[in-house]
Amino acid sequence: MSRHRTWIEINERALQQNINTLQGLLSGGARFCAIVKANAYGHGLKEVTHIAARQGVDAFGVDTIEDALLIRSWLPSALVLTLGYVLPEQYEEAVHERIHLTMYDLDALRLLEEEAKKQAGTAFVHLKIETGTQRQGLSEFDLKRYLQSLSTFPHIQIAGVSTHFANIEDTSDTSFATLQFHRFQKTVEQIQTAGIQPEHIHCACSAAIILYPSTHGSLVRAGISLYGVWPSEITETTTRRHGIACDLRPVLSWKTRIAQVRSIPAGTPISYGMTETVSKPTRIAVIPVGYWDGYDRSLSSVGEVLIAGNRCKVLGRICMNMMMVDASSVPHIEPGQEVILIGRSGRHEISASVLAKQAKTVPYEVLARLNPLLPRQVISETIV
C-alpha cells in the first residue's frame, strides 16, 4: 500500500509493451526516439526514461536543455535531442554534453559556432523545417541562404532535419499532411544536393508511426502513443479498420485516498459559489485533490472518480487542494480508502481521454498538467 495520500503509478509492463508495439511498426530501420518532454507527458521523466532505456531505447526527445542534461547524466551514450528553444547562454553546456539542438536561426547558429570553436568541439544541430504548422522552423524559401552560410560553420554538424505535422491525426482528410510531407521531402533533397548528409531525418509523430510508414525516415518521434493513449479517436478507428497490429495500453494510473466521509440532507449546497445543491440525502467523500494537483477545475460537477468499483460524481466546484464526490452508491466506505482518478477499478475505467472529453480539451493536456511534485511509483502489474 502506498504511504502517500495522492500518487501516480507507472506500469512498467504497459510501457514496455507500447515500446515493443510501436517499434514493430517501424519501416526501413528507422531509429526509435521516445519523446519525454513535459515530464514525460506527466508520467515522470526519470521513471519513463529509465524504463525505456532498460527496454533498449537509446534516443530521447525533450523540450528544454535542463531535461536534456538530466538524461545525459543518466545515460551518457544516448542521443538526446532538445526540441524547444535553447538560450544562447546554455550553448556551452549543450556542446560540452553533446546535446543535439533543434535550430532554425542563422544568428543563433553563429553563436553556437563560436561556442563550439571555443571548446574545440562539435555542435550537433537538427534543422527544423517549417512546412505548415507555423511554429518554430526554417522556411523552405530561406533554405538556400542557410545552406550557403552553413559552410562557414566548421564546428557545426547538421545531424538531423525535421518537421512537424499540423493535422496528421485527422485521417478523414490527409491532403494537408501529404502537402507537408512533400514539402519536407523536397527540402531534404535540397539539403542532400548541397552536400549535407544528415543522419537523422524525422517527421513521424505517433499517428504517422502507426498509419503512415512512408513518413518514418531514419528516426521517428513517439509521443502520446508511447504512454498508451491514442493521438485521436479517428486515428484509433482508422488503425482498427485497416487491421494494423497496434495494441496500446495506458501506462498511468492516478490514485488518492478519502479524507472524510459525511452525510448531508437534501437541499444542501456544495463547495465554493454553491453552484450545486444535492436533491436528496447524500453521503459525500472529501478527496484531497484539486486543481493544484492537476485535476482541472472545468471538471466541477462533471467529473467522476472510482471508489471500490463504483462511479462517484464530482459535486460542486473543485477547490485548489480538495474536491467532494457523491459516494452514496458505495456500500462500505471509510476515510483512507483508495480512490481512482485515472485508471481502472472493477469493471469501470476512467481514462485520460474520458477526462479530456469532459474538460473539453485533449488527453495531452490532462496528462501534461499532472503536478510534477506528485510522487510517481513504478509498478509491474500483469496487463489484462
N, C-alpha and C positions, 0 to 999 in steps of 0.2 A: 504494500500500500504506500502511496506517495506521502511524503511528510509535508507537502506544500498544500496551501488552500486552493491555489489555482495553478495549473500547469499544462504543458503541451507535451504530447507523446509523439515520437517519431518512430514509425515502424520500419526497422532496417530491412526486413524481408520484402516489404512492399516497394521500397526504394530500389533494392537490388533487382526485383522483378521488372520494374519500369525501365531501368537501365538496360537490362538484357533485351526486353521487348523492343525498345527504340533502336538499339544497336543492330538488332536483327533485321531492321528495315533499311539499313544504310546500303547505298549503292556505290560502286566504284572505289571502294576502300576509303571512303570519307572518314575523317577523324571525328570523334565524338567529344564535343565540348559541353560540359554541364554549366548552365547559367545559374549562378548562385548570388546574383545581386539582390538587394533589398532583404538582407539577412536570409538568403536562400528562400525567397518568396515567403518569408515569415517562419520558415521551418527551423532556422538556426544555421548560421554559416559554418561554424566549426563542426557541428554534428553531421550535416549533409556532406560537407567536403570530405571528411574522414571516411564516411561510409562509401561514398563514390570512389575514393582513392583505393579503398580495400577491394572494390569491385573492378579495378583496373582502369578507371577513368584517369587520364593524365593531362586534361586540358580544362580550364575553368574560366568563365567569364564573369566579371563583376562590374559595378558601376564606378567605384571610387578607388583611388590609389591606396587608401587606408586598408580596404578589404584585400586588395591585391598583395600588399605587403604581409598581411596576416597569413594568407595562403602560401606565400613564398617561404615564410618561417616554418610552416608545417610541411611543405612539400618542395624541397629545394630544386627538384628537376622538372617540375610540372610546367606546362605552358600556362601562363597567367595573362589574360587579356583584359585590360580596362576598357570598357565600352563607353564610359561617360567622360565628361570634361575633366582634365587634369590641369592644375595650376602650374605655371612655369616654375614656381618655387619648389615644386615637387619633382621636377625632371631629374635632379641629382639622384634621388633615391630610385626613381624608375630605371635609370640607366644602370646604376650600380647593381640593382637586384634583377636585372634582365626582365623587367615587366614590359609586355607588349602594350603599346598605346594606340588607341583609335584617334586618328588625326585627319585634318581636312583644311588646315590654315597654314599658308606659307610663312607668315611671321612666326607662328608657333614652331614650325619645322626649323627655322633658322636658329631659334633659341635652343631647341633640342640638339641641333648640330653642334652648337657652341659647347653645350654641357658634355656631350659625348666626346668631343675633341679634347676637352679639359681632362676627362678621365682616361683618354686614350682607349676608349671602348666603343661599343656599338649600341645604337638606339634602335629598337625594333618597333616598326610602325605598321599599322594596318590602315590603309587609305579608305575612308568611308565615302562611298559614292551616293549622292542624293539622287534617287530615281523616281520619287513621287510621294514620299511620306512628308516632305517639307519639315524635317527636323534637322539635326546636325548632318553635315555632309558636304562633299565637294560636287559642285555642279558639273555635269558632263561637258558643258560649254567652256568651263575653265580648265579642263583637264590638260589641254595642250600646253598651257602656260606652266602648269605644275610639273609636267613631265620634263620640260626644258630646264626647270630650276633644280630638279632632283639630282642632276649630275654634279651640282655644286655642293652637295651634302655627302661627302665620302664616308662619314661616320654614321649615316642613317641607312638601315636596311629595310626595304619595303618587304616585310614578312607576310603581309596579307592585304587583300582587297575585299571590301564587304559592302553590303547594302541591307536595307530592312524593308520588308513588305508592309504596305499600309492596310491591306484588306484581304489577305490570302485565306483567312478563316472562313470567308463567305463563299462557299462553293456554288451558290446559285448564279454568280456572275464572276467569272475568272478573268475577264478582259483586262482589268487594270493590273492585276498581278502578273498577267502574261506580258503586258506592256513594260512593267518594271523589270521583269526578268530579261527581256530582250535588250532593254537599255543597259542593264548590268553586263550582260554578255558582250555587248558592243564595246563597253568601256574596258572590260578585261582584255579584250583583243587588242585595243589601242595600247594598253599598258605593256602587254607582252611584245607587241610590234616594236615598241620603243626600247626593247632590250631588257625589260624588267620582268623577272620571273618570280612572282610571289608564291610562297609555299602554300599559303592558306587562302583559298578563295571561298568565301562563305556568304550565304544569304538565307539559308533554310532555317526557319524557326520551327516550333513544334508542329504546326499544321502542315508545313511544307515537308518536314521529315516524314510525316505519316502518309501524306497524299500525293506528293509530287517528287518522286525520286530524281527527276531530271534536274532539280534545283540543288541537289546535295553538294555539288562542288567537291572540294577536298577537305571541308570541315563543316559540321552542322552545329547549330546552337540550340540545345534542348533546354527549354524553359519550363513553362507550366506543365507540360506533359510529364516531365521528369518526376513531378510530385503527384502524379496520378489524377490530374484534373484536365479535362478536355478543353482545348482553346475556345471552342464554341459548340453549341448544340448541333449546328449544321455540320461541323467537322466530324463529330461523332456519328451522326446519321449517315453521312457520306461514306465514312470508313466502314460501317456495318453493311451498307448497301453493296459496296464493292467487295465485300468479303476479305478485307485486309486484316491480317492477324495482328491486332493491337489491343491487348487487354491491359488497361491502365488501372492501377489500384491506388486509392488515396493513401498518402503516407502519414498525414497529420490527423491527430485527434486532440481536441481541446476539452479539458475537464476542470471541474471545480467542486466545491462542497456546499452544502446547505449551511447557512449561518444561523438561521432561526426559522421556526415554524409557528405560524399564528393563524387563528380563526377569527374572521371578521363577519359582521352581519351584512345583510343586503342593504344597498344604498350607501356603502362606504366608498369614498373616493380614494384613489391610489396615486401616490408619488407627486412630484412637482407639478404644479399647474392644475392638479385634479382633473387631468384630461380623460380619465377613465374611472367609471364607478361600477362596482360589481352589482349585478342584478339579483343575486341570490347569496345565501350564506356561503362563504368561500374560505377554503384553507389556503393560505399563501405561504410560499417559501421565499425567504430573503436570500439572495445569491450574492456573494462578494465579488462581483464582476461588473464593470461598467465600461463607458466609452474610453476611459484611460487605458484599459486593458486591450481595447481594440474591438469591443462589441458595439457596433455602430448605433448611434442614438436614433437613426431612422428606423430601427427595428422595434422601437417603442410601440407597445400594444399590437405588434405584428409577429415578432419572432417567437420561436418555440425552443424549449430545451427538453432533454430526455432525463427522466428520473425513474429508475427501476423499470425501464422499458415502456414508460408512459410519456406521451407528449404533453407538455405543460406550457401553456401560452404565457408570454410576457405580458404583464399588467402595467399599464401606465407608462410614464416616461422612464427611460433608462438614465440612471444617475452616473456621476463620474466614476464611482467605485462600487456601486450596488445596483441591483435590479430586483424586481419582485415577479414571481410567476404563480400561476394558478395551479396548485398541487392537489386540488380536490379529488382527482381521479386516482391518486397513488394510495393504495391500501395501507401500507405501513411506511411512515416517513418520520425522520428524526434529524436533528442537527448533525452535521458531519457526514451525512450521506452523500455519495457521489452524484454529480450532475454532469451530463454530457452536453457541451455547447456545439461542438463539431465532432461527429463520429457516430458510432452505432451502439444501440442498447436494445437487446432483444430483437424483435423483428423490425424495429424502426431505425431510421438513419437520418441524420441532418448533415448535409454536405455543405462545403463552401459555396457550391453552385446554387443550392437552395437559399442560403442566406443572402447571396448576391441578388437573386431574383427579388426576394422580399425587400432588400435595401435599395433596389433599383440601381444596381451597379454590376460589376463583373467580379468573378471569383479571385482574379489577380489582386484586386484592392482589398477584399475581405482578408486574404492571407497575408499580404504585404504589410497591412496595418496592425497585425498582432504585435502587441508590445514586446520589443526585444528583451525587456527585463524579465518577462515571464520565464520560469525555468523550462528548459527543454530536456526531456528524458528519452533516451534511445531504448526502445523495446524490440523484441524479436518474436512477434506473435505469428502463429501459423495463419496464412491467408486462406480464407474460405470463399 
